[in-house]
């Protein structure tokens, strides 16, 4: 993990275990005990390339990437408060939900919004962001 930079009470989170930002944004920002994670897509952290596979495979990688960012921030799936799921096809909802449910097991899953969008970066089928407590 690279050292985090801090500005005005905000701390940027950077980890090599998740894909580097592909624009002018941070992988996550920690502020006031919360971690605000940028959206993750199905990129391989080491190569920066899209993984191959269907929406289920993409969702697995997205959640692995999100987990790596959460860990670097001192958090984890159990501390997630809210997610937003972006799909390019709402017909993929059931497949994404199955993988998502495995990442957030337990009696109190996070709050969530799920929206269909016309396009996502690099032509992926799914993107997920979240807000969590820092442990």
BABASE-747926 format. One record per residue (C-alpha): residue in one letter; x, y, z; residue number from 1. Coordinates in nm, 4 decimals, decimal comma, padded with zeros to 6 digits. Layout:
residues N
<atom><type>a</type><u>X</u><v>Y</v><w>Z</w><seq>NUM</seq></atom>
...
***
This chain:
residues 135
<atom><type>x</type><u>00,0000</u><v>00,0000</v><w>00,0000</w><seq>1</seq></atom>
<atom><type>x</type><u>00,1259</u><v>00,3438</v><w>-00,0898</w><seq>2</seq></atom>
<atom><type>x</type><u>00,1248</u><v>00,6155</v><w>00,1767</w><seq>3</seq></atom>
<atom><type>x</type><u>-00,2016</u><v>00,8062</v><w>00,1912</w><seq>4</seq></atom>
<atom><type>x</type><u>-00,2022</u><v>01,1769</v><w>00,1291</w><seq>5</seq></atom>
<atom><type>x</type><u>-00,4062</u><v>01,4003</v><w>00,3576</w><seq>6</seq></atom>
<atom><type>x</type><u>-00,5695</u><v>01,7334</v><w>00,2776</w><seq>7</seq></atom>
<atom><type>x</type><u>-00,8075</u><v>01,9244</v><w>00,5019</w><seq>8</seq></atom>
<atom><type>x</type><u>-00,9153</u><v>01,6231</v><w>00,7070</w><seq>9</seq></atom>
<atom><type>x</type><u>-00,9555</u><v>01,4090</v><w>00,3954</w><seq>10</seq></atom>
<atom><type>x</type><u>-00,7216</u><v>01,1185</v><w>00,3325</w><seq>11</seq></atom>
<atom><type>x</type><u>-00,6802</u><v>00,9681</v><w>-00,0132</w><seq>12</seq></atom>
<atom><type>x</type><u>-00,6602</u><v>00,5884</v><w>-00,0223</w><seq>13</seq></atom>
<atom><type>x</type><u>-00,4374</u><v>00,4195</v><w>-00,2779</w><seq>14</seq></atom>
<atom><type>x</type><u>-00,3642</u><v>00,0493</v><w>-00,3121</w><seq>15</seq></atom>
<atom><type>x</type><u>-00,1871</u><v>-00,1535</v><w>-00,5774</w><seq>16</seq></atom>
<atom><type>x</type><u>-00,4311</u><v>-00,4380</v><w>-00,5002</w><seq>17</seq></atom>
<atom><type>x</type><u>-00,7028</u><v>-00,2603</v><w>-00,7007</w><seq>18</seq></atom>
<atom><type>x</type><u>-00,6848</u><v>-00,0913</v><w>-01,0401</w><seq>19</seq></atom>
<atom><type>x</type><u>-00,5310</u><v>00,2534</v><w>-01,0470</w><seq>20</seq></atom>
<atom><type>x</type><u>-00,7693</u><v>00,5401</v><w>-01,1101</w><seq>21</seq></atom>
<atom><type>x</type><u>-00,8205</u><v>00,5969</v><w>-01,4822</w><seq>22</seq></atom>
<atom><type>x</type><u>-00,8986</u><v>00,9651</v><w>-01,4381</w><seq>23</seq></atom>
<atom><type>x</type><u>-00,8593</u><v>01,2581</v><w>-01,1980</w><seq>24</seq></atom>
<atom><type>x</type><u>-01,0043</u><v>01,0879</v><w>-00,8906</w><seq>25</seq></atom>
<atom><type>x</type><u>-00,8935</u><v>00,8837</v><w>-00,5891</w><seq>26</seq></atom>
<atom><type>x</type><u>-00,9651</u><v>00,5149</v><w>-00,5357</w><seq>27</seq></atom>
<atom><type>x</type><u>-01,1291</u><v>00,6268</v><w>-00,2119</w><seq>28</seq></atom>
<atom><type>x</type><u>-01,1396</u><v>00,9154</v><w>00,0336</w><seq>29</seq></atom>
<atom><type>x</type><u>-01,1536</u><v>00,8708</v><w>00,4111</w><seq>30</seq></atom>
<atom><type>x</type><u>-01,3135</u><v>01,1544</v><w>00,6056</w><seq>31</seq></atom>
<atom><type>x</type><u>-01,4879</u><v>01,1739</v><w>00,9439</w><seq>32</seq></atom>
<atom><type>x</type><u>-01,4753</u><v>00,7973</v><w>00,9993</w><seq>33</seq></atom>
<atom><type>x</type><u>-01,6227</u><v>00,7072</v><w>00,6611</w><seq>34</seq></atom>
<atom><type>x</type><u>-01,4621</u><v>00,5745</v><w>00,3458</w><seq>35</seq></atom>
<atom><type>x</type><u>-01,6139</u><v>00,6888</v><w>00,0172</w><seq>36</seq></atom>
<atom><type>x</type><u>-01,5051</u><v>00,4398</v><w>-00,2514</w><seq>37</seq></atom>
<atom><type>x</type><u>-01,5016</u><v>00,5361</v><w>-00,6163</w><seq>38</seq></atom>
<atom><type>x</type><u>-01,6796</u><v>00,3050</v><w>-00,8557</w><seq>39</seq></atom>
<atom><type>x</type><u>-01,4949</u><v>-00,0109</v><w>-00,9460</w><seq>40</seq></atom>
<atom><type>x</type><u>-01,5147</u><v>-00,1919</v><w>-01,2773</w><seq>41</seq></atom>
<atom><type>x</type><u>-01,3808</u><v>-00,5308</v><w>-01,3874</w><seq>42</seq></atom>
<atom><type>x</type><u>-01,0177</u><v>-00,4339</v><w>-01,4378</w><seq>43</seq></atom>
<atom><type>x</type><u>-00,7291</u><v>-00,6559</v><w>-01,3362</w><seq>44</seq></atom>
<atom><type>x</type><u>-00,5240</u><v>-00,4687</v><w>-01,0764</w><seq>45</seq></atom>
<atom><type>x</type><u>-00,1875</u><v>-00,5910</v><w>-01,2049</w><seq>46</seq></atom>
<atom><type>x</type><u>-00,2352</u><v>-00,5365</v><w>-01,5781</w><seq>47</seq></atom>
<atom><type>x</type><u>-00,5015</u><v>-00,2657</v><w>-01,5809</w><seq>48</seq></atom>
<atom><type>x</type><u>-00,6808</u><v>-00,4670</v><w>-01,8500</w><seq>49</seq></atom>
<atom><type>x</type><u>-01,0446</u><v>-00,5703</v><w>-01,8524</w><seq>50</seq></atom>
<atom><type>x</type><u>-01,1043</u><v>-00,9269</v><w>-01,7427</w><seq>51</seq></atom>
<atom><type>x</type><u>-01,2825</u><v>-01,1635</v><w>-01,9772</w><seq>52</seq></atom>
<atom><type>x</type><u>-01,6199</u><v>-01,3100</v><w>-01,8920</w><seq>53</seq></atom>
<atom><type>x</type><u>-01,9874</u><v>-01,2461</v><w>-01,8472</w><seq>54</seq></atom>
<atom><type>x</type><u>-02,1570</u><v>-01,0098</v><w>-01,6035</w><seq>55</seq></atom>
<atom><type>x</type><u>-02,1132</u><v>-01,2617</v><w>-01,3178</w><seq>56</seq></atom>
<atom><type>x</type><u>-01,7365</u><v>-01,2748</v><w>-01,3726</w><seq>57</seq></atom>
<atom><type>x</type><u>-01,7268</u><v>-00,8971</v><w>-01,4004</w><seq>58</seq></atom>
<atom><type>x</type><u>-01,9232</u><v>-00,8577</v><w>-01,0757</w><seq>59</seq></atom>
<atom><type>x</type><u>-01,6829</u><v>-01,0929</v><w>-00,8938</w><seq>60</seq></atom>
<atom><type>x</type><u>-01,3860</u><v>-00,8808</v><w>-01,0042</w><seq>61</seq></atom>
<atom><type>x</type><u>-01,5631</u><v>-00,5531</v><w>-00,9259</w><seq>62</seq></atom>
<atom><type>x</type><u>-01,6304</u><v>-00,6710</v><w>-00,5701</w><seq>63</seq></atom>
<atom><type>x</type><u>-01,2743</u><v>-00,8034</v><w>-00,5303</w><seq>64</seq></atom>
<atom><type>x</type><u>-01,1452</u><v>-00,4622</v><w>-00,6357</w><seq>65</seq></atom>
<atom><type>x</type><u>-01,3862</u><v>-00,2863</v><w>-00,4013</w><seq>66</seq></atom>
<atom><type>x</type><u>-01,2755</u><v>-00,5180</v><w>-00,1183</w><seq>67</seq></atom>
<atom><type>x</type><u>-00,9109</u><v>-00,4289</v><w>-00,1811</w><seq>68</seq></atom>
<atom><type>x</type><u>-00,9859</u><v>-00,0566</v><w>-00,1636</w><seq>69</seq></atom>
<atom><type>x</type><u>-01,1919</u><v>-00,1036</v><w>00,1534</w><seq>70</seq></atom>
<atom><type>x</type><u>-00,9063</u><v>-00,3021</v><w>00,3139</w><seq>71</seq></atom>
<atom><type>x</type><u>-00,6551</u><v>-00,0312</v><w>00,2239</w><seq>72</seq></atom>
<atom><type>x</type><u>-00,8842</u><v>00,2208</v><w>00,3930</w><seq>73</seq></atom>
<atom><type>x</type><u>-00,9049</u><v>00,0143</v><w>00,7132</w><seq>74</seq></atom>
<atom><type>x</type><u>-01,2534</u><v>-00,1136</v><w>00,6413</w><seq>75</seq></atom>
<atom><type>x</type><u>-01,4244</u><v>-00,4154</v><w>00,4864</w><seq>76</seq></atom>
<atom><type>x</type><u>-01,7509</u><v>-00,5508</v><w>00,3462</w><seq>77</seq></atom>
<atom><type>x</type><u>-01,9022</u><v>-00,5848</v><w>00,6938</w><seq>78</seq></atom>
<atom><type>x</type><u>-01,8709</u><v>-00,2073</v><w>00,7430</w><seq>79</seq></atom>
<atom><type>x</type><u>-02,0368</u><v>-00,1031</v><w>00,4150</w><seq>80</seq></atom>
<atom><type>x</type><u>-02,3364</u><v>00,1239</v><w>00,4680</w><seq>81</seq></atom>
<atom><type>x</type><u>-02,4500</u><v>00,1997</v><w>00,1119</w><seq>82</seq></atom>
<atom><type>x</type><u>-02,3734</u><v>00,0785</v><w>-00,2402</w><seq>83</seq></atom>
<atom><type>x</type><u>-02,4757</u><v>00,1998</v><w>-00,5799</w><seq>84</seq></atom>
<atom><type>x</type><u>-02,4816</u><v>-00,0590</v><w>-00,8582</w><seq>85</seq></atom>
<atom><type>x</type><u>-02,4752</u><v>00,0613</v><w>-01,2179</w><seq>86</seq></atom>
<atom><type>x</type><u>-02,5830</u><v>-00,1862</v><w>-01,4885</w><seq>87</seq></atom>
<atom><type>x</type><u>-02,5926</u><v>-00,1409</v><w>-01,8638</w><seq>88</seq></atom>
<atom><type>x</type><u>-02,8726</u><v>-00,4006</v><w>-01,8801</w><seq>89</seq></atom>
<atom><type>x</type><u>-03,1261</u><v>-00,4445</v><w>-01,5992</w><seq>90</seq></atom>
<atom><type>x</type><u>-03,1772</u><v>-00,8011</v><w>-01,7251</w><seq>91</seq></atom>
<atom><type>x</type><u>-02,8412</u><v>-00,8719</v><w>-01,5523</w><seq>92</seq></atom>
<atom><type>x</type><u>-02,9915</u><v>-00,7812</v><w>-01,2124</w><seq>93</seq></atom>
<atom><type>x</type><u>-03,0414</u><v>-01,1421</v><w>-01,0910</w><seq>94</seq></atom>
<atom><type>x</type><u>-02,6890</u><v>-01,2520</v><w>-01,1887</w><seq>95</seq></atom>
<atom><type>x</type><u>-02,5306</u><v>-00,9478</v><w>-01,0218</w><seq>96</seq></atom>
<atom><type>x</type><u>-02,7508</u><v>-00,9911</v><w>-00,7146</w><seq>97</seq></atom>
<atom><type>x</type><u>-02,6341</u><v>-01,3510</v><w>-00,6672</w><seq>98</seq></atom>
<atom><type>x</type><u>-02,2646</u><v>-01,2514</v><w>-00,6587</w><seq>99</seq></atom>
<atom><type>x</type><u>-02,3374</u><v>-00,9345</v><w>-00,4585</w><seq>100</seq></atom>
<atom><type>x</type><u>-02,5205</u><v>-01,1385</v><w>-00,1909</w><seq>101</seq></atom>
<atom><type>x</type><u>-02,2099</u><v>-01,3544</v><w>-00,1387</w><seq>102</seq></atom>
<atom><type>x</type><u>-01,9939</u><v>-01,0449</v><w>-00,0855</w><seq>103</seq></atom>
<atom><type>x</type><u>-02,2383</u><v>-00,9002</v><w>00,1694</w><seq>104</seq></atom>
<atom><type>x</type><u>-02,3660</u><v>-01,1981</v><w>00,3690</w><seq>105</seq></atom>
<atom><type>x</type><u>-02,5467</u><v>-01,1609</v><w>00,6975</w><seq>106</seq></atom>
<atom><type>x</type><u>-02,8668</u><v>-01,0299</v><w>00,8382</w><seq>107</seq></atom>
<atom><type>x</type><u>-02,7982</u><v>-00,6605</v><w>00,7746</w><seq>108</seq></atom>
<atom><type>x</type><u>-02,6796</u><v>-00,6010</v><w>00,4185</w><seq>109</seq></atom>
<atom><type>x</type><u>-02,5960</u><v>-00,2445</v><w>00,3151</w><seq>110</seq></atom>
<atom><type>x</type><u>-02,8520</u><v>-00,0079</v><w>00,1717</w><seq>111</seq></atom>
<atom><type>x</type><u>-02,8373</u><v>-00,0063</v><w>-00,2064</w><seq>112</seq></atom>
<atom><type>x</type><u>-02,9520</u><v>00,1618</v><w>-00,5228</w><seq>113</seq></atom>
<atom><type>x</type><u>-02,9356</u><v>-00,0125</v><w>-00,8592</w><seq>114</seq></atom>
<atom><type>x</type><u>-02,9764</u><v>00,1810</v><w>-01,1813</w><seq>115</seq></atom>
<atom><type>x</type><u>-02,9532</u><v>00,1028</v><w>-01,5494</w><seq>116</seq></atom>
<atom><type>x</type><u>-02,7242</u><v>00,3335</v><w>-01,7434</w><seq>117</seq></atom>
<atom><type>x</type><u>-02,6575</u><v>00,3653</v><w>-02,1151</w><seq>118</seq></atom>
<atom><type>x</type><u>-02,2796</u><v>00,3167</v><w>-02,0910</w><seq>119</seq></atom>
<atom><type>x</type><u>-02,0006</u><v>00,2554</v><w>-01,8425</w><seq>120</seq></atom>
<atom><type>x</type><u>-01,6237</u><v>00,3126</v><w>-01,8703</w><seq>121</seq></atom>
<atom><type>x</type><u>-01,4431</u><v>00,0756</v><w>-02,1061</w><seq>122</seq></atom>
<atom><type>x</type><u>-01,7743</u><v>-00,0807</v><w>-02,2114</w><seq>123</seq></atom>
<atom><type>x</type><u>-01,8189</u><v>-00,2909</v><w>-01,8956</w><seq>124</seq></atom>
<atom><type>x</type><u>-02,1570</u><v>-00,4275</v><w>-01,7875</w><seq>125</seq></atom>
<atom><type>x</type><u>-02,1376</u><v>-00,3339</v><w>-01,4165</w><seq>126</seq></atom>
<atom><type>x</type><u>-01,9822</u><v>-00,0744</v><w>-01,1852</w><seq>127</seq></atom>
<atom><type>x</type><u>-02,0243</u><v>-00,0533</v><w>-00,8065</w><seq>128</seq></atom>
<atom><type>x</type><u>-01,9301</u><v>00,2176</v><w>-00,5564</w><seq>129</seq></atom>
<atom><type>x</type><u>-01,9872</u><v>00,2333</v><w>-00,1818</w><seq>130</seq></atom>
<atom><type>x</type><u>-01,9644</u><v>00,4211</v><w>00,1450</w><seq>131</seq></atom>
<atom><type>x</type><u>-01,8435</u><v>00,2363</v><w>00,4563</w><seq>132</seq></atom>
<atom><type>x</type><u>-01,7343</u><v>00,2937</v><w>00,8136</w><seq>133</seq></atom>
<atom><type>x</type><u>-01,3639</u><v>00,2801</v><w>00,8867</w><seq>134</seq></atom>
<atom><type>x</type><u>-01,3028</u><v>00,0008</v><w>01,1396</w><seq>135</seq></atom>
***
